[in-house]
């Protein structure tokens, strides 16, 4: 296999194949995340094309975000059962198929089915637990840094494609933009098929930072996949730390994917900013998000993760409260994009590290899957709630103020966690 040849060639140069797996996972998550974020800049083109209301389209987006999160813990169990490569290929095929079928949609129920249910389930098959699984299986040293890189790929993919998609949709319509995403899905699937392997032991390698090859643990029977995920929830739910991380991640999702990613472009348009320029703000956020999240991963290896989360949530709250006072000028919006972008998903590496510290390396991905479900429940709530506020009140601003206040509450909640016990 190509991966065996590449691994041997890299080993002669003292380069661990784990970096190839991490790089391939990065690209895969980057492309898949584009499918999650694209509806945020296609909301207005869909309104113009079909005459649907903001609240109606937001409802489909809320379903997508909700299923994306609820699949998380089961995705971790499915990855354990069927392997990383199979699940990645299944996810990309499902999302690509749903997007391709949507090119012919004409009714609102088709949007809900394809962009809500199919894309939500397809992206949720790997979700953010893919990065957590790859980082914990392939890396002992530099794990926080790898988590930061893979987390950045998810948020960055949701943002950096947005200006291109908005430009295509503005000039040629939303269908060519969706066709671009389908092509990128096919390319990512080819790379995953060639380069991804499930564990270091598949290539006779130890994890990066270890010296012994660790055989894979016995996998669960097919019928026990759901039970494994539910069992992880039952055990975790008995602990206070799980609920603090779950609730703070609910707020994280509400203040990022659900609100800013979905509704920032329409908000800016309400204040006279062109769609393509507003989408450019999302790309600028993506650039600073990449810097901030990788830096957060590096910091999470070295500093108290509770204190990091306190500052991340507090600073995010300040940026959201500032946005309505930016006057929506180029300077004000750019300042918001840079400051907020640094903090977009910087919360993820410390949250994963705290989860691994409390629940152990093997169970951490499934427990984090449930915590991530809280993130997406928050995202779905904000996506629908902000759309409803716009339809009923004529403005998005109350939703942004509410998200800022919730971030301050999250900052206070995370400081109640006790330091991890080192044994």
C-alpha positions as CSV (number, residue, x, y, z in Angstrom):
1,X,0.0,0.0,0.0
2,X,1.1,3.6,-0.6
3,X,0.9,4.4,3.1
4,X,3.4,1.6,3.9
5,X,5.9,2.8,1.3
6,X,5.5,6.4,2.4
7,X,5.9,5.4,6.1
8,X,9.1,3.5,5.4
9,X,10.5,6.4,3.4
10,X,9.7,8.9,6.1
11,X,11.1,6.6,8.8
12,X,14.5,6.7,7.1
13,X,14.4,10.5,7.5
14,X,13.2,10.2,11.1
15,X,9.8,11.6,10.3
16,X,6.8,9.9,11.9
17,X,3.9,8.9,9.7
18,X,1.6,10.3,12.2
19,X,2.2,13.7,10.7
20,X,1.0,12.4,7.3
21,X,-2.2,11.1,9.0
22,X,-2.6,14.5,10.8
23,X,-2.1,16.4,7.6
24,X,-4.6,14.2,5.7
25,X,-7.1,14.6,8.5
26,X,-6.6,18.3,8.5
27,X,-7.4,18.6,4.8
28,X,-10.4,16.2,5.1
29,X,-11.9,18.2,8.1
30,X,-11.1,21.5,6.2
31,X,-13.3,20.4,3.2
32,X,-16.0,18.8,5.3
33,X,-16.3,21.9,7.4
34,X,-16.8,24.0,4.3
35,X,-20.1,22.1,3.8
36,X,-21.1,23.0,7.4
37,X,-20.3,26.7,6.9
38,X,-21.5,27.2,3.4
39,X,-25.2,27.8,4.2
40,X,-24.3,30.9,6.2
41,X,-23.4,32.8,2.9
42,X,-26.0,31.0,0.8
43,X,-28.9,32.1,3.1
44,X,-29.6,35.3,1.1
45,X,-29.2,33.7,-2.4
46,X,-31.7,31.0,-1.3
47,X,-34.1,33.7,-0.1
48,X,-33.9,35.5,-3.5
49,X,-34.2,32.3,-5.5
50,X,-37.1,30.6,-3.7
51,X,-38.7,33.4,-1.6
52,X,-38.2,31.4,1.7
53,X,-38.2,33.3,5.0
54,X,-35.1,33.7,7.2
55,X,-36.7,31.7,10.0
56,X,-37.5,28.8,7.5
57,X,-34.0,28.6,6.2
58,X,-32.6,29.0,9.7
59,X,-34.7,26.0,10.8
60,X,-33.0,23.7,8.2
61,X,-29.6,25.1,9.4
62,X,-30.5,24.4,13.0
63,X,-31.3,20.8,12.2
64,X,-28.0,20.4,10.4
65,X,-26.0,21.8,13.3
66,X,-28.0,19.7,15.8
67,X,-27.5,16.4,14.0
68,X,-23.8,17.4,13.4
69,X,-23.4,17.5,17.2
70,X,-25.7,14.6,18.2
71,X,-23.8,12.2,15.9
72,X,-20.6,13.0,17.8
73,X,-20.5,10.4,20.5
74,X,-21.9,7.8,18.2
75,X,-19.2,8.8,15.6
76,X,-16.5,8.1,18.2
77,X,-18.0,4.6,18.8
78,X,-18.4,4.0,15.0
79,X,-14.7,5.0,14.5
80,X,-13.7,2.6,17.1
81,X,-15.8,-0.1,15.5
82,X,-15.1,0.4,11.8
83,X,-11.9,2.5,11.7
84,X,-11.0,6.0,10.8
85,X,-10.6,5.6,7.0
86,X,-14.0,3.8,6.5
87,X,-15.8,6.4,8.5
88,X,-14.1,9.3,6.7
89,X,-15.0,7.9,3.3
90,X,-18.6,7.2,4.5
91,X,-18.9,10.8,5.7
92,X,-17.6,12.4,2.6
93,X,-19.8,10.2,0.4
94,X,-22.9,11.1,2.4
95,X,-22.2,14.8,2.4
96,X,-21.2,14.9,-1.2
97,X,-24.3,13.0,-2.2
98,X,-26.6,15.3,-0.2
99,X,-25.1,18.4,-1.7
100,X,-25.3,16.9,-5.3
101,X,-29.0,16.0,-4.9
102,X,-29.7,19.5,-3.5
103,X,-28.8,21.0,-6.9
104,X,-32.3,19.9,-8.1
105,X,-34.3,21.0,-5.1
106,X,-37.3,23.3,-5.5
107,X,-39.2,22.9,-2.2
108,X,-38.4,23.8,1.4
109,X,-38.8,20.3,2.7
110,X,-36.0,19.2,0.3
111,X,-33.7,21.8,1.8
112,X,-34.6,20.5,5.3
113,X,-34.0,16.9,4.2
114,X,-30.8,17.4,2.2
115,X,-29.0,20.3,3.9
116,X,-30.5,19.7,7.3
117,X,-30.7,15.9,7.8
118,X,-28.3,14.4,5.2
119,X,-25.5,16.9,5.5
120,X,-26.0,17.1,9.3
121,X,-25.6,13.3,9.7
122,X,-22.9,13.0,7.1
123,X,-20.7,15.7,8.7
124,X,-21.5,14.4,12.1
125,X,-20.1,10.9,11.2
126,X,-16.7,12.3,11.9
127,X,-17.4,15.8,13.4
128,X,-14.7,17.1,15.8
129,X,-14.2,13.7,17.4
130,X,-12.2,12.6,14.3
131,X,-9.5,15.1,15.3
132,X,-9.6,14.0,18.9
133,X,-9.3,10.4,17.9
134,X,-6.4,10.9,15.6
135,X,-4.5,13.1,18.1
136,X,-5.0,10.6,21.0
137,X,-4.1,7.5,18.9
138,X,-1.2,8.8,16.9
139,X,0.5,11.3,19.3
140,X,1.6,11.2,22.9
141,X,4.1,14.1,22.6
142,X,2.7,17.2,20.8
143,X,-0.8,16.1,21.3
144,X,-2.1,19.5,22.3
145,X,-0.5,21.0,19.3
146,X,-2.1,18.4,17.0
147,X,-5.5,18.9,18.6
148,X,-5.0,22.7,18.0
149,X,-4.1,22.1,14.3
150,X,-7.0,19.7,13.6
151,X,-9.5,21.9,15.5
152,X,-8.3,24.9,13.5
153,X,-9.0,23.0,10.3
154,X,-12.7,22.6,11.2
155,X,-13.3,26.2,12.0
156,X,-11.0,27.5,9.3
157,X,-12.7,25.4,6.7
158,X,-16.1,26.8,7.8
159,X,-14.7,30.3,7.2
160,X,-12.0,30.5,4.5
161,X,-14.2,29.1,1.7
162,X,-16.9,31.6,2.4
163,X,-15.6,34.5,0.3
164,X,-15.1,32.2,-2.7
165,X,-18.6,30.6,-2.3
166,X,-20.2,34.1,-1.8
167,X,-18.4,35.4,-4.9
168,X,-19.5,32.4,-7.0
169,X,-23.1,32.6,-5.7
170,X,-23.3,36.3,-6.3
171,X,-22.1,36.0,-9.9
172,X,-23.4,32.7,-11.0
173,X,-25.9,31.5,-8.4
174,X,-25.8,29.1,-5.5
175,X,-25.7,25.9,-7.5
176,X,-22.2,26.4,-9.0
177,X,-21.0,27.1,-5.4
178,X,-22.4,23.8,-4.3
179,X,-20.9,22.0,-7.2
180,X,-17.5,23.3,-6.1
181,X,-18.0,21.8,-2.7
182,X,-18.9,18.5,-4.3
183,X,-15.7,18.5,-6.2
184,X,-13.7,19.2,-3.1
185,X,-15.4,16.3,-1.3
186,X,-14.4,13.9,-4.1
187,X,-10.7,15.1,-3.9
188,X,-10.6,14.7,-0.1
189,X,-12.1,11.2,-0.4
190,X,-9.3,10.2,-2.8
191,X,-6.6,11.4,-0.4
192,X,-8.2,9.7,2.6
193,X,-8.4,6.4,0.7
194,X,-4.7,6.5,-0.2
195,X,-3.1,8.0,3.0
196,X,-5.2,7.4,6.1
197,X,-4.6,4.5,8.4
198,X,-6.5,3.7,11.6
199,X,-3.7,3.3,14.1
200,X,0.2,3.4,14.3
201,X,0.2,-0.3,14.9
202,X,-1.3,-0.8,11.4
203,X,2.1,0.2,10.1
204,X,4.1,-1.4,12.9
205,X,4.8,2.0,14.5
206,X,4.6,3.3,18.0
207,X,2.6,6.4,18.6
208,X,4.7,9.6,18.3
209,X,6.5,10.1,21.6
210,X,6.4,6.4,22.5
211,X,8.9,3.6,21.9
212,X,6.7,0.5,22.0
213,X,4.1,-0.6,19.4
214,X,0.8,-0.8,21.1
215,X,-1.7,-3.3,19.7
216,X,-5.3,-2.1,19.2
217,X,-7.7,-2.9,22.0
218,X,-10.4,-5.4,21.2
219,X,-13.2,-3.7,19.3
220,X,-16.8,-3.8,20.4
221,X,-19.4,-6.0,18.7
222,X,-21.4,-4.3,16.1
223,X,-24.5,-4.3,18.3
224,X,-22.7,-2.6,21.1
225,X,-21.7,0.6,19.2
226,X,-24.7,2.6,20.5
227,X,-24.4,1.0,24.0
228,X,-20.7,2.0,24.2
229,X,-21.6,5.7,23.5
230,X,-24.6,5.6,25.9
231,X,-22.4,3.9,28.5
232,X,-19.8,6.6,28.2
233,X,-22.6,9.2,28.8
234,X,-24.0,7.4,31.8
235,X,-20.5,7.2,33.5
236,X,-19.6,10.8,32.6
237,X,-23.0,12.2,33.6
238,X,-22.3,11.2,37.2
239,X,-19.4,13.8,37.4
240,X,-19.7,17.5,37.9
241,X,-16.9,18.3,35.5
242,X,-18.8,16.7,32.6
243,X,-21.8,19.1,33.1
244,X,-19.6,22.2,33.4
245,X,-17.8,21.3,30.2
246,X,-21.1,20.4,28.5
247,X,-22.8,23.7,29.5
248,X,-19.8,25.9,28.6
249,X,-19.5,24.1,25.3
250,X,-23.2,24.8,24.7
251,X,-22.4,28.5,25.1
252,X,-19.4,28.0,22.8
253,X,-21.6,26.7,20.0
254,X,-24.2,29.3,20.5
255,X,-21.7,32.1,20.2
256,X,-19.8,30.7,17.2
257,X,-21.4,28.3,14.6
258,X,-25.0,29.0,15.4
259,X,-24.7,32.8,15.6
260,X,-21.7,34.3,13.9
261,X,-21.1,31.7,11.2
262,X,-24.8,31.5,10.3
263,X,-26.0,35.1,10.7
264,X,-23.0,37.5,10.5
265,X,-23.3,38.0,6.8
266,X,-27.1,38.8,6.9
267,X,-26.5,41.1,9.9
268,X,-23.8,43.0,8.0
269,X,-26.1,43.3,5.0
270,X,-28.8,44.8,7.2
271,X,-26.3,47.6,8.0
272,X,-25.4,48.2,4.4
273,X,-22.3,46.0,4.0
274,X,-22.1,44.0,0.7
275,X,-22.4,40.2,0.9
276,X,-19.0,39.4,-0.6
277,X,-17.3,41.9,1.7
278,X,-19.2,40.5,4.7
279,X,-18.1,37.0,3.7
280,X,-14.5,38.3,3.5
281,X,-14.8,39.1,7.2
282,X,-15.5,35.4,7.8
283,X,-12.3,34.5,5.9
284,X,-10.3,37.0,8.0
285,X,-11.7,35.3,11.1
286,X,-10.6,32.0,9.6
287,X,-7.0,33.2,9.3
288,X,-6.9,34.5,12.8
289,X,-8.7,31.5,14.1
290,X,-6.0,29.2,12.7
291,X,-3.4,31.3,14.5
292,X,-5.4,31.4,17.7
293,X,-6.4,27.8,17.8
294,X,-2.9,26.4,17.1
295,X,-1.5,28.8,19.8
296,X,-4.2,27.5,22.1
297,X,-3.1,23.9,21.5
298,X,0.5,24.9,22.3
299,X,-0.6,26.7,25.5
300,X,-2.8,23.8,26.6
301,X,0.3,21.6,26.8
302,X,1.9,24.1,29.2
303,X,-0.6,26.0,31.3
304,X,-3.7,25.4,33.4
305,X,-6.5,24.7,30.9
306,X,-9.2,26.1,33.3
307,X,-7.5,29.5,33.3
308,X,-7.2,29.4,29.5
309,X,-10.9,28.7,29.1
310,X,-11.7,31.6,31.5
311,X,-9.9,34.1,29.4
312,X,-11.2,32.7,26.1
313,X,-14.8,32.9,27.1
314,X,-14.4,36.3,28.7
315,X,-12.6,37.8,25.7
316,X,-15.2,36.3,23.3
317,X,-18.0,37.9,25.3
318,X,-16.3,41.3,25.1
319,X,-15.9,41.0,21.3
320,X,-19.6,40.1,20.8
321,X,-20.8,43.0,23.0
322,X,-18.5,45.3,21.1
323,X,-19.8,44.3,17.6
324,X,-23.0,46.4,17.7
325,X,-20.9,49.5,18.6
326,X,-18.5,49.0,15.7
327,X,-20.8,51.1,13.5
328,X,-20.2,48.4,10.9
329,X,-17.4,50.4,9.3
330,X,-14.5,48.6,7.6
331,X,-12.2,49.5,10.5
332,X,-14.7,48.4,13.2
333,X,-15.6,45.1,11.5
334,X,-12.0,44.3,10.7
335,X,-11.1,44.8,14.4
336,X,-13.9,42.6,15.5
337,X,-12.9,39.9,12.9
338,X,-9.3,39.8,14.1
339,X,-10.1,39.8,17.8
340,X,-13.0,37.4,17.7
341,X,-11.2,35.2,15.1
342,X,-8.3,34.5,17.5
343,X,-10.9,33.1,20.0
344,X,-13.2,31.3,17.5
345,X,-12.5,27.8,18.6
346,X,-9.5,28.3,20.9
347,X,-11.8,26.7,23.6
348,X,-11.5,23.3,22.0
349,X,-7.9,22.2,22.8
350,X,-8.3,23.0,26.6
351,X,-11.7,21.3,26.7
352,X,-10.3,18.1,25.0
353,X,-7.3,18.1,27.4
354,X,-9.6,18.5,30.4
355,X,-11.8,15.7,29.1
356,X,-8.8,13.4,28.6
357,X,-7.4,14.2,32.1
358,X,-10.7,13.3,33.7
359,X,-11.9,10.3,31.7
360,X,-8.8,8.7,30.2
361,X,-7.3,8.4,26.7
362,X,-9.5,5.5,25.4
363,X,-12.8,6.9,26.6
364,X,-12.1,10.6,26.1
365,X,-13.2,10.7,22.4
366,X,-16.7,9.3,23.3
367,X,-17.1,11.6,26.3
368,X,-15.9,14.6,24.3
369,X,-18.4,13.5,21.6
370,X,-21.2,14.1,24.1
371,X,-19.7,17.4,25.2
372,X,-19.5,18.4,21.5
373,X,-23.2,17.5,21.2
374,X,-23.8,20.2,23.8
375,X,-21.8,22.6,21.5
376,X,-24.1,21.8,18.6
377,X,-27.3,22.0,20.6
378,X,-26.2,25.5,21.5
379,X,-25.3,26.2,17.9
380,X,-28.7,25.0,16.7
381,X,-30.5,27.0,19.3
382,X,-28.7,30.2,18.3
383,X,-29.1,29.5,14.6
384,X,-32.9,29.2,14.9
385,X,-33.3,31.8,17.7
386,X,-31.4,34.5,15.9
387,X,-33.3,33.8,12.6
388,X,-36.6,34.0,14.5
389,X,-35.5,37.3,16.2
390,X,-34.7,38.8,12.8
391,X,-38.1,37.7,11.4
392,X,-40.1,38.9,14.4
393,X,-38.1,41.9,15.7
394,X,-36.4,43.0,12.4
395,X,-32.9,42.9,14.0
396,X,-30.2,40.4,15.0
397,X,-28.7,42.7,17.7
398,X,-30.5,41.2,20.7
399,X,-29.1,37.8,19.8
400,X,-25.5,39.1,19.7
401,X,-25.9,40.8,23.1
402,X,-27.3,37.7,24.6
403,X,-24.4,35.6,23.3
404,X,-21.9,38.0,24.8
405,X,-23.6,37.7,28.2
406,X,-23.6,33.9,28.0
407,X,-19.9,33.9,27.3
408,X,-19.3,35.8,30.6
409,X,-21.3,33.2,32.4
410,X,-19.2,30.4,30.8
411,X,-16.0,32.1,32.0
412,X,-17.3,32.1,35.5
413,X,-18.5,28.5,35.4
414,X,-15.2,27.1,34.2
415,X,-13.4,28.6,37.1
416,X,-15.4,26.4,39.4
417,X,-13.6,23.3,38.1
418,X,-11.0,21.7,40.4
419,X,-7.4,21.1,39.1
420,X,-6.9,17.7,37.5
421,X,-5.5,15.0,39.8
422,X,-2.1,13.9,38.7
423,X,-1.4,10.3,39.6
